[in-house]
Amino acid sequence: MRDILPDEAARWRAVENVVHQVMQIFNYREIRTPVLEQTELFARSIGELTDIVSKEMYTFVDRSGDSVTLKPEGTASALRAYIQNNLAEQGLLTKLYYLGPMFRQERPQAGRLRQFHQFGAEALGAMAPELDVEMMLIPLMIYRNLGVVQTGLLINSVGCPRCRPPYRELLRSELRKIRAQLSVDSQSRIEQNPFRVLDSKDESDRKATRSMPLMKDHLCAECSAHFVRVQELLKNLKISFEIDGHLVRGLDYYTKTAFEITSRDLGSQNALAGGGRYDLLVEELGGKPTPGVGFAAGMERLMMVLEKQNIAAPGAAGPKVFLIGIDRRSRTWAFETVCALRARGIPSETDYLERSVKAQLREADRQHAEFVLVIGEEELTTGTGKLKEMKTGKEQAISLGTFAKTFS
């Protein structure tokens, strides 16, 4: 876990503003869910045999004896809120988005922290392949608007409860034949969660499973037609993509479409965003049968890519004007005027340490103030001061009596 200090926080806020703008363009409404949820929510939604639930969640028993968990991902919480607050009654299609911290006790590595941040979206109530594609378009637009280049889109279909069970048995049978060639983690997944073996980042696993049968070649008619339509829509929109039969994502709730948006600037852990369809999850969590599709994207990884591609997000903005008082009377005037400027919505600052004029000028420069006004006994007597623009050094006379109003 790490601190996000003021200059960096300003860059995060600039990126978050783009996320909010794009979500509004696509007509998604923000939802904010608690950091803590009942542990059962994640065990039911993510899957008890996934690494997230079995190894990575921050879970503890509270004073009431309830098992609670710091949320490791956003979809389960959003759907819990959707069910609990009867959001389906507000319309046949519900579009939600979120942005905030998540928690997983993972092995620290590039772009992965134990408290990390994600933004994501969920569309609930429709089976349309168009919504699957919309979920890909949202993060792609966010990245494009931020100036991120060289992203890749990988898609796959992970089937449904009709076509997945027979394929799972076929895959498990084939994996048993090559057990000795697999990593220890993948060997343990053969019986519990064989799909995850295909998604392993271990090079020996990837090499050993290269010729494994793939779900995309064993789809039922409904899943196949859905996957074909997703591809048609992407082609019609001239969105480049690759089909990756090894892409299964790390969560048990996906059905049909799964996708990832990748960046070559992230190394082997190259996913910027990922998502897919989960048509059974709302019912699994106690709601009415409701199809859904969503995505989640990592903020830390996005900030890494922005840095590697030398894309400058705005830093912390300095005050518009810094008022410098020379003596007690002028410092009082400076403080009262700063208060008047702030009341008008103008970022402004003054000195609180009774420093020399020279030291205050250095402070104004350090804070990147756009203008500086130095006030002493003479300026207060004449009622006129000289406003200096820091970037150009130009000065102009200005009335002190109406300064707050004139400056604004």
C-alpha positions as CSV (number, residue, x, y, z in Angstrom):
1,M,0.0,0.0,0.0
2,R,1.3,3.5,-0.7
3,D,0.5,7.1,-0.3
4,I,-0.6,9.3,-3.2
5,L,1.1,12.7,-2.5
6,P,-0.3,16.1,-3.5
7,D,1.4,16.5,-6.9
8,E,0.5,12.9,-7.9
9,A,-3.0,13.2,-6.5
10,A,-3.6,16.2,-8.8
11,R,-2.6,14.0,-11.8
12,W,-4.9,11.2,-10.5
13,R,-7.8,13.7,-10.3
14,A,-7.2,14.8,-13.9
15,V,-7.4,11.2,-15.0
16,E,-10.5,10.6,-12.9
17,N,-12.2,13.6,-14.5
18,V,-11.7,11.9,-17.9
19,V,-13.3,8.7,-16.5
20,H,-16.3,10.7,-15.2
21,Q,-16.7,12.5,-18.5
22,V,-16.6,9.4,-20.7
23,M,-19.0,7.5,-18.4
24,Q,-21.4,10.4,-18.8
25,I,-21.0,10.2,-22.6
26,F,-22.1,6.6,-22.4
27,N,-25.0,7.4,-20.0
28,Y,-23.6,5.5,-17.0
29,R,-24.4,6.6,-13.4
30,E,-22.0,6.5,-10.6
31,I,-22.4,4.2,-7.6
32,R,-20.3,4.2,-4.4
33,T,-20.4,1.0,-2.4
34,P,-18.8,0.4,1.1
35,V,-15.2,-0.7,1.4
36,L,-16.3,-3.7,3.6
37,E,-18.8,-6.3,2.6
38,Q,-19.9,-9.7,4.0
39,T,-17.3,-12.3,3.0
40,E,-20.0,-14.6,1.6
41,L,-20.7,-12.1,-1.1
42,F,-17.3,-12.6,-2.7
43,A,-17.2,-16.3,-2.1
44,R,-20.5,-16.7,-4.0
45,S,-19.7,-14.3,-6.8
46,I,-16.0,-14.6,-7.5
47,G,-15.8,-18.4,-6.7
48,E,-14.3,-20.1,-3.6
49,L,-11.7,-21.9,-5.7
50,T,-10.3,-18.7,-7.3
51,D,-6.9,-17.3,-6.1
52,I,-8.6,-14.1,-5.0
53,V,-10.9,-15.9,-2.5
54,S,-8.6,-18.7,-1.4
55,K,-5.4,-16.7,-1.1
56,E,-5.7,-12.9,-1.5
57,M,-8.7,-11.4,0.3
58,Y,-8.3,-9.4,3.5
59,T,-10.9,-11.2,5.6
60,F,-11.5,-10.9,9.3
61,V,-14.2,-11.5,12.0
62,D,-15.7,-8.2,13.4
63,R,-16.9,-7.6,16.9
64,S,-20.4,-9.0,16.0
65,G,-18.8,-12.3,15.0
66,D,-19.5,-11.6,11.3
67,S,-16.9,-12.5,8.6
68,V,-16.2,-9.3,6.6
69,T,-13.8,-8.6,3.7
70,L,-12.2,-5.5,2.2
71,K,-13.6,-5.6,-1.3
72,P,-11.2,-7.1,-3.8
73,E,-13.2,-6.1,-6.8
74,G,-16.1,-3.9,-7.7
75,T,-18.7,-6.0,-9.6
76,A,-20.0,-8.1,-6.6
77,S,-20.6,-4.9,-4.5
78,A,-22.3,-3.1,-7.3
79,L,-24.6,-6.1,-8.0
80,R,-25.3,-6.5,-4.3
81,A,-26.4,-2.8,-4.2
82,Y,-28.4,-3.3,-7.4
83,I,-30.4,-6.2,-5.8
84,Q,-30.7,-4.8,-2.3
85,N,-31.9,-1.4,-3.4
86,N,-34.3,-2.7,-6.2
87,L,-32.5,-0.6,-8.9
88,A,-34.2,-2.8,-11.5
89,E,-37.5,-1.1,-10.8
90,Q,-36.0,2.2,-12.2
91,G,-35.8,0.8,-15.7
92,L,-35.3,-2.4,-17.8
93,L,-31.6,-1.5,-18.4
94,T,-29.4,-0.3,-15.5
95,K,-26.0,1.3,-16.3
96,L,-23.7,1.8,-13.3
97,Y,-20.0,2.8,-12.9
98,Y,-17.6,3.1,-10.0
99,L,-14.2,4.4,-9.1
100,G,-12.3,3.6,-5.9
101,P,-9.9,1.5,-3.8
102,M,-9.8,-2.4,-3.8
103,F,-7.7,-4.7,-1.6
104,R,-5.9,-7.9,-2.3
105,Q,-3.0,-9.5,-0.4
106,E,-1.1,-10.3,-3.6
107,R,2.7,-10.7,-4.1
108,P,3.9,-7.2,-4.8
109,Q,5.0,-6.6,-8.4
110,A,4.9,-3.9,-11.0
111,G,1.5,-2.3,-11.1
112,R,0.1,-4.5,-8.3
113,L,-0.4,-3.2,-4.8
114,R,-2.4,-4.5,-1.9
115,Q,-4.5,-1.4,-1.9
116,F,-5.1,-0.5,-5.5
117,H,-7.7,1.5,-7.4
118,Q,-10.1,0.6,-10.2
119,F,-12.7,2.2,-12.3
120,G,-15.3,0.0,-14.0
121,A,-18.9,-0.2,-15.3
122,E,-21.8,-2.6,-15.2
123,A,-24.8,-2.9,-17.6
124,L,-27.6,-5.0,-16.2
125,G,-30.8,-6.2,-17.9
126,A,-29.9,-7.0,-21.5
127,M,-28.3,-9.9,-23.5
128,A,-27.3,-7.7,-26.4
129,P,-23.8,-8.3,-27.9
130,E,-23.9,-4.5,-28.5
131,L,-23.5,-4.0,-24.7
132,D,-20.4,-6.3,-24.7
133,V,-18.9,-4.1,-27.3
134,E,-19.9,-0.9,-25.4
135,M,-17.9,-2.3,-22.5
136,M,-14.8,-2.4,-24.7
137,L,-15.4,1.0,-26.2
138,I,-15.7,2.8,-22.8
139,P,-12.1,2.1,-21.6
140,L,-10.8,2.5,-25.2
141,M,-12.2,6.0,-25.3
142,I,-10.8,6.8,-21.9
143,Y,-7.4,5.8,-23.0
144,R,-7.7,7.6,-26.3
145,N,-8.8,10.8,-24.6
146,L,-5.8,10.6,-22.3
147,G,-3.5,10.1,-25.2
148,V,-2.5,6.5,-24.5
149,V,-1.4,4.7,-27.7
150,Q,-0.5,1.2,-28.6
151,T,-3.3,-0.6,-26.8
152,G,-4.4,-4.1,-27.9
153,L,-7.9,-5.7,-27.6
154,L,-8.1,-9.5,-26.9
155,I,-11.5,-11.3,-26.9
156,N,-12.7,-14.8,-26.3
157,S,-15.9,-16.6,-25.4
158,V,-15.9,-18.7,-22.2
159,G,-19.2,-20.4,-23.0
160,C,-22.2,-20.9,-20.7
161,P,-23.5,-23.6,-18.3
162,R,-24.7,-25.7,-21.3
163,C,-21.4,-25.9,-23.2
164,R,-18.8,-25.4,-20.5
165,P,-19.2,-28.6,-18.4
166,P,-18.4,-31.0,-21.2
167,Y,-15.5,-28.8,-22.3
168,R,-14.2,-28.6,-18.7
169,E,-14.0,-32.4,-18.5
170,L,-12.2,-32.6,-21.9
171,L,-9.7,-29.9,-20.8
172,R,-9.2,-31.6,-17.4
173,S,-8.5,-34.9,-19.2
174,E,-5.9,-33.3,-21.5
175,L,-4.2,-31.4,-18.7
176,R,-3.8,-34.6,-16.7
177,K,-1.6,-36.0,-19.5
178,I,0.9,-33.1,-19.2
179,R,0.7,-32.6,-15.4
180,A,4.5,-33.1,-15.0
181,Q,5.2,-30.2,-17.4
182,L,3.1,-27.7,-15.4
183,S,3.9,-25.4,-12.6
184,V,2.9,-26.3,-9.0
185,D,0.1,-23.8,-9.1
186,S,-1.3,-25.1,-12.4
187,Q,-1.0,-28.7,-11.2
188,S,-3.3,-27.9,-8.2
189,R,-5.8,-26.1,-10.6
190,I,-6.3,-29.1,-12.9
191,E,-9.0,-30.7,-10.6
192,Q,-10.3,-27.5,-9.0
193,N,-10.3,-24.8,-11.7
194,P,-8.8,-26.1,-15.0
195,F,-9.7,-22.9,-16.9
196,R,-7.1,-21.0,-15.0
197,V,-4.3,-23.2,-16.3
198,L,-4.9,-21.8,-19.7
199,D,-4.6,-18.2,-18.3
200,S,-1.3,-18.9,-16.5
201,K,1.4,-16.3,-17.1
202,D,4.1,-18.9,-16.3
203,E,6.2,-19.5,-19.5
204,S,6.4,-23.3,-18.9
205,D,2.6,-23.5,-18.5
206,R,2.0,-21.4,-21.7
207,K,4.4,-23.6,-23.7
208,A,2.9,-26.9,-22.3
209,T,-0.8,-25.8,-23.0
210,R,-0.2,-24.4,-26.4
211,S,-2.0,-27.3,-28.1
212,M,-4.8,-27.7,-25.6
213,P,-8.4,-27.8,-26.9
214,L,-10.0,-24.3,-26.4
215,M,-13.5,-23.3,-25.3
216,K,-14.1,-21.1,-28.4
217,D,-14.0,-24.3,-30.5
218,H,-16.6,-26.1,-28.3
219,L,-19.3,-23.4,-28.0
220,C,-23.0,-24.2,-28.1
221,A,-25.1,-22.6,-30.9
222,E,-26.2,-19.7,-28.7
223,C,-22.7,-18.8,-27.5
224,S,-21.3,-19.2,-30.9
225,A,-23.8,-16.8,-32.5
226,H,-23.2,-14.3,-29.7
227,F,-19.5,-14.4,-30.2
228,V,-19.8,-14.0,-34.0
229,R,-22.0,-11.0,-33.5
230,V,-19.5,-9.4,-31.1
231,Q,-16.8,-9.8,-33.8
232,E,-19.1,-8.3,-36.5
233,L,-19.8,-5.3,-34.4
234,L,-16.1,-4.6,-33.7
235,K,-15.3,-5.0,-37.4
236,N,-18.1,-2.6,-38.4
237,L,-16.7,-0.1,-36.0
238,K,-13.2,-0.7,-37.3
239,I,-11.9,-1.7,-33.9
240,S,-8.8,-3.9,-34.2
241,F,-8.9,-7.1,-32.0
242,E,-7.4,-10.5,-31.7
243,I,-9.1,-13.7,-30.6
244,D,-7.2,-15.3,-27.7
245,G,-8.6,-18.8,-26.8
246,H,-6.4,-18.8,-23.7
247,L,-8.1,-15.8,-22.2
248,V,-10.5,-16.9,-19.5
249,R,-10.1,-14.1,-16.8
250,G,-9.6,-14.9,-13.1
251,L,-13.2,-14.8,-11.9
252,D,-15.7,-17.7,-12.0
253,Y,-18.7,-15.6,-12.9
254,Y,-18.0,-14.9,-16.6
255,T,-20.2,-16.3,-19.3
256,K,-19.9,-15.9,-23.1
257,T,-17.7,-12.8,-23.8
258,A,-14.4,-12.2,-22.0
259,F,-12.0,-9.5,-23.0
260,E,-8.8,-7.6,-22.1
261,I,-7.2,-4.4,-23.2
262,T,-3.5,-4.6,-23.0
263,S,-0.4,-2.3,-23.2
264,R,3.1,-3.3,-24.2
265,D,4.4,-0.9,-21.6
266,L,3.4,-3.2,-18.7
267,G,5.6,-6.2,-19.4
268,S,4.2,-9.7,-18.8
269,Q,1.3,-8.5,-16.6
270,N,0.1,-6.4,-19.5
271,A,-3.7,-6.0,-18.9
272,L,-4.9,-2.4,-18.5
273,A,-8.6,-3.4,-18.3
274,G,-10.6,-6.5,-18.5
275,G,-14.2,-7.7,-18.4
276,G,-17.0,-9.7,-19.9
277,R,-20.5,-11.0,-19.6
278,Y,-21.9,-12.6,-16.4
279,D,-25.5,-13.5,-17.1
280,L,-26.0,-15.8,-14.1
281,L,-24.4,-13.7,-11.3
282,V,-27.3,-11.5,-10.2
283,E,-29.4,-14.7,-9.7
284,E,-26.5,-16.4,-7.9
285,L,-26.4,-13.4,-5.5
286,G,-30.2,-13.8,-4.7
287,G,-31.7,-11.5,-7.3
288,K,-34.0,-12.2,-10.2
289,P,-32.4,-13.7,-13.4
290,T,-30.7,-10.7,-14.9
291,P,-28.1,-10.7,-17.7
292,G,-25.1,-8.4,-17.2
293,V,-21.8,-7.3,-18.6
294,G,-19.0,-5.2,-17.2
295,F,-15.4,-4.3,-17.1
296,A,-12.8,-3.1,-14.6
297,A,-9.6,-1.1,-15.2
298,G,-6.6,-0.5,-12.9
299,M,-5.7,3.1,-12.1
300,E,-2.1,2.4,-11.0
301,R,-1.4,0.5,-14.2
302,L,-2.9,3.4,-16.2
303,M,-0.7,5.9,-14.4
304,M,2.4,3.7,-15.2
305,V,1.5,3.7,-18.9
306,L,1.0,7.5,-18.9
307,E,4.4,7.9,-17.4
308,K,6.2,5.5,-19.7
309,Q,4.5,7.1,-22.8
310,N,5.6,10.6,-21.4
311,I,2.0,11.7,-21.3
312,A,1.8,14.6,-18.9
313,A,-1.3,14.7,-16.7
314,P,-1.7,18.1,-15.0
315,G,0.1,18.4,-11.7
316,A,-1.1,20.3,-8.7
317,A,-2.3,23.8,-9.7
318,G,-0.8,26.7,-7.7
319,P,-2.7,29.7,-6.3
320,K,-3.9,32.3,-8.8
321,V,-2.4,35.1,-6.7
322,F,0.0,35.2,-3.7
323,L,-0.4,38.3,-1.5
324,I,2.7,39.4,0.4
325,G,2.4,41.7,3.4
326,I,5.5,43.5,4.7
327,D,4.3,44.5,8.2
328,R,1.5,43.7,10.6
329,R,-1.0,46.0,9.0
330,S,-0.3,44.9,5.5
331,R,-0.4,41.2,6.5
332,T,-3.8,41.8,8.0
333,W,-5.0,43.3,4.7
334,A,-3.4,40.4,2.8
335,F,-5.3,37.8,4.9
336,E,-8.6,39.6,4.7
337,T,-8.2,40.0,0.9
338,V,-7.3,36.4,0.5
339,C,-10.5,35.4,2.3
340,A,-12.5,37.7,0.0
341,L,-10.8,36.2,-3.1
342,R,-11.5,32.6,-1.9
343,A,-15.1,33.6,-1.3
344,R,-15.3,34.5,-5.0
345,G,-13.8,31.1,-5.9
346,I,-10.3,32.3,-6.7
347,P,-7.4,30.1,-5.5
348,S,-5.2,32.5,-3.5
349,E,-2.6,32.4,-0.7
350,T,-0.6,34.5,1.7
351,D,2.2,34.0,4.2
352,Y,1.5,32.8,7.8
353,L,5.1,32.7,9.1
354,E,6.0,36.4,9.1
355,R,8.8,35.7,6.6
356,S,10.8,38.4,4.8
357,V,9.6,39.7,1.4
358,K,12.4,37.8,-0.3
359,A,11.4,34.5,1.4
360,Q,7.7,35.1,0.6
361,L,8.6,35.7,-3.1
362,R,10.5,32.4,-3.1
363,E,7.5,30.7,-1.6
364,A,5.1,32.2,-4.2
365,D,7.5,30.9,-6.9
366,R,7.7,27.4,-5.3
367,Q,3.9,27.2,-5.2
368,H,3.7,28.3,-8.9
369,A,1.6,31.3,-8.2
370,E,0.5,33.2,-11.4
371,F,0.5,36.6,-9.8
372,V,2.1,38.3,-6.8
373,L,1.1,41.5,-5.0
374,V,3.5,43.0,-2.4
375,I,1.8,45.3,0.1
376,G,3.4,47.6,2.6
377,E,2.7,50.9,4.5
378,E,3.1,53.0,1.3
379,E,0.7,50.9,-0.8
380,L,-1.9,51.0,1.9
381,T,-1.6,54.8,2.3
382,T,-1.9,55.4,-1.5
383,G,-4.5,52.7,-2.0
384,T,-2.5,51.4,-5.0
385,G,-0.2,48.4,-5.5
386,K,1.7,46.7,-8.4
387,L,0.4,43.3,-9.5
388,K,3.2,41.2,-11.0
389,E,2.7,38.3,-13.4
390,M,5.3,35.8,-12.4
391,K,5.8,34.2,-15.8
392,T,6.5,37.4,-17.7
393,G,7.6,39.8,-14.9
394,K,5.1,42.4,-16.2
395,E,3.6,44.7,-13.6
396,Q,0.4,46.8,-13.6
397,A,-1.0,49.2,-11.1
398,I,-4.1,48.1,-9.3
399,S,-6.5,49.6,-6.8
400,L,-6.3,47.9,-3.4
401,G,-9.8,49.0,-2.3
402,T,-11.5,47.0,-5.1
403,F,-8.8,44.4,-5.6
404,A,-10.8,41.3,-4.8
405,K,-13.6,42.4,-7.1
406,T,-11.3,43.7,-9.9
407,F,-9.0,40.6,-9.8
408,S,-12.0,38.2,-10.0
